[in-house]
Amino acid sequence: MSHEEGLRCGVAYLRTPTEQLQTIEQGSKTLICISFTKLNIHLLLERVFPNFFWIFIDCYSTASKCYKETPQIP
């Protein structure tokens, strides 16, 4: 799979007023995968959804592998 065919994956966490990070959907991570493009999609998402804390990783295989490689937040 080439770089252009990869996935850009992100985990969205709700940003609380105390800056604690709490996951969406009652404690579960929400993995959002979008087709990789040359645009900085993650910057657009951060502007459109400012109440979410986004972690992005580039994953050039399947979404399931991408999910396993997602960083953990305490």
Secondary structure as GFF3:
##gff-version 3
##sequence-region A 1 74
A	DSSP	three_ten_helix	3	5	.	.	.	ID=ss1
A	DSSP	beta_strand	7	15	.	.	.	ID=ss2
A	DSSP	beta_strand	21	23	.	.	.	ID=ss3
A	DSSP	alpha_helix	24	27	.	.	.	ID=ss4
A	DSSP	beta_strand	30	35	.	.	.	ID=ss5
A	DSSP	alpha_helix	41	48	.	.	.	ID=ss6
A	DSSP	beta_strand	52	59	.	.	.	ID=ss7
A	DSSP	alpha_helix	63	68	.	.	.	ID=ss8
###
